[in-house]
């Protein structure tokens, strides 16, 4: 009885899980967009007033602007007029390290991405349950047995179709958002490396007396 109930509701369950999975990707998209915006705003404040400050076209993506800001700071390290300003602002940037916390986001994305693989398996499992229940029917009435097998076979096909369809949709959604998620991770890595570089080249020096870059 329990297996029969599970088989009957296998296909709706797959679609329900797929809808929740889509909501999870939407939530990751909002999370990534918020972090990209926060990171861009922080770097914009750091580079504000630099002599070699880049500003991309308004149609450009924020991740590209973050790359430009990082390069602006690297170029400013070798400009005596900018290095003291970078040193002061980088101290503030280094204190706000929460924007570099990427572990939770990358873990959530990895779970959402890896979870796509379960839907074809759920579809196959539903197929096996449906066919197994059909084969367990008593063979007292041949016509009734054939009818039951045909009915269970229909449920099996529905389950397989649902699993494959949901997996394909989620793969498309993941590929659509993957560029943003990967670029966010790369931006965070670039900023971490930038903070280390600034600490090494400027924070231990006096920009007003030392020659930067030697």
ZAMARGU-4260 file (C-alpha; in steps of 0.2 Angstrom, whole numbers, plus 5000, padded with zeros to 4 digits):
<rodrens>
0) 5000/5000/5000 | 5014/5012/5004 | 5024/5008/4988 | 5008/5010/4978 | 5005/5027/4986
5) 5023/5032/4983 | 5022/5027/4965 | 5006/5036/4962 | 5014/5052/4969 | 5031/5050/4962
10) 5029/5061/4947 | 5021/5076/4957 | 5034/5074/4970 | 5048/5076/4956 | 5040/5092/4949
15) 5038/5099/4967 | 5056/5096/4971 | 5060/5104/4954 | 5050/5120/4958 | 5059/5121/4975
20) 5076/5119/4966 | 5072/5133/4954 | 5068/5144/4969 | 5085/5139/4976 | 5094/5145/4960
25) 5084/5161/4960 | 5089/5164/4978 | 5107/5161/4973 | 5105/5173/4959 | 5099/5186/4971
30) 5113/5182/4984 | 5126/5183/4970 | 5120/5200/4963 | 5119/5207/4980 | 5137/5202/4984
35) 5143/5209/4967 | 5135/5225/4970 | 5142/5227/4988 | 5160/5222/4982 | 5159/5235/4967
40) 5153/5249/4979 | 5167/5245/4991 | 5180/5246/4977 | 5172/5261/4970 | 5175/5270/4987
45) 5193/5264/4987 | 5197/5270/4970 | 5187/5287/4971 | 5199/5301/4968 | 5213/5291/4960
50) 5222/5299/4945 | 5220/5283/4935 | 5203/5278/4939 | 5193/5268/4926 | 5175/5269/4922
55) 5168/5257/4910 | 5152/5259/4899 | 5136/5260/4909 | 5131/5244/4899 | 5145/5234/4906
60) 5143/5221/4920 | 5148/5225/4938 | 5160/5210/4938 | 5170/5219/4924 | 5170/5235/4933
65) 5177/5226/4948 | 5191/5219/4938 | 5194/5237/4932 | 5194/5244/4950 | 5207/5231/4955
70) 5218/5236/4941 | 5216/5254/4945 | 5223/5250/4963 | 5237/5240/4956 | 5242/5254/4945
75) 5240/5267/4959 | 5253/5257/4969 | 5266/5264/4958 | 5260/5282/4959 | 5267/5292/4974
80) 5251/5303/4973 | 5239/5289/4975 | 5249/5277/4986 | 5245/5285/5003 | 5227/5287/4998
85) 5226/5268/4994 | 5235/5264/5010 | 5222/5273/5021 | 5207/5266/5011 | 5214/5249/5010
90) 5215/5248/5029 | 5196/5251/5029 | 5193/5238/5016 | 5204/5225/5025 | 5193/5228/5041
95) 5177/5223/5031 | 5182/5206/5027 | 5164/5199/5027 | 5163/5203/5008 | 5176/5190/5005
100) 5167/5176/5013 | 5164/5165/4999 | 5163/5148/5007 | 5144/5148/5011 | 5139/5154/4994
105) 5150/5142/4985 | 5144/5127/4996 | 5126/5132/4992 | 5129/5133/4974 | 5138/5116/4974
110) 5124/5108/4982 | 5111/5116/4970 | 5122/5111/4955 | 5125/5093/4961 | 5107/5091/4966
115) 5102/5091/4947 | 5109/5074/4945 | 5096/5066/4957 | 5081/5069/4946 | 5085/5056/4932
120) 5088/5044/4947 | 5071/5048/4955 | 5063/5046/4938 | 5071/5028/4936 | 5067/5024/4954
125) 5048/5029/4950 | 5049/5018/4935 | 5056/5003/4945 | 5043/5005/4958 | 5028/5006/4945
130) 5034/4991/4936 | 5038/4981/4951 | 5021/4984/4958 | 5013/4978/4942 | 5023/4962/4942
135) 5017/4958/4960 | 4999/4958/4955 | 4990/4941/4957 | 4988/4932/4941 | 4970/4926/4944
140) 4962/4937/4930 | 4973/4939/4915 | 4963/4954/4908 | 4964/4963/4924 | 4983/4959/4926
145) 4986/4966/4908 | 4976/4981/4912 | 4986/4984/4928 | 5003/4982/4919 | 4997/4995/4906
150) 4992/5007/4920 | 5008/5005/4929 | 5018/5007/4913 | 5010/5023/4910 | 5015/5029/4928
155) 5033/5023/4925 | 5034/5033/4909 | 5027/5049/4917 | 5040/5047/4931 | 5055/5045/4919
160) 5049/5060/4909 | 5047/5071/4924 | 5064/5066/4930 | 5073/5070/4914 | 5062/5086/4910
165) 5066/5093/4927 | 5085/5089/4925 | 5086/5097/4908 | 5077/5113/4914 | 5088/5115/4929
170) 5104/5112/4919 | 5099/5126/4907 | 5095/5137/4923 | 5112/5133/4930 | 5122/5136/4914
175) 5113/5153/4913 | 5118/5158/4930 | 5135/5149/4931 | 5145/5164/4923 | 5139/5176/4936
180) 5143/5164/4950 | 5160/5160/4943 | 5164/5178/4940 | 5160/5182/4958 | 5172/5169/4965
185) 5185/5176/4953 | 5182/5194/4959 | 5183/5189/4977 | 5200/5180/4974 | 5206/5195/4964
190) 5202/5206/4979 | 5210/5195/4992 | 5226/5195/4981 | 5225/5214/4980 | 5224/5216/4999
195) 5239/5205/5001 | 5249/5215/4988 | 5244/5231/4995 | 5249/5226/5013 | 5266/5219/5006
200) 5270/5234/4996 | 5262/5249/5005 | 5257/5246/5023 | 5275/5243/5028 | 5281/5259/5019
205) 5280/5277/5020 | 5273/5283/5003 | 5279/5301/5006 | 5298/5296/5008 | 5300/5279/5000
210) 5300/5276/4982 | 5286/5264/4978 | 5289/5249/4967 | 5307/5246/4971
</rodrens>
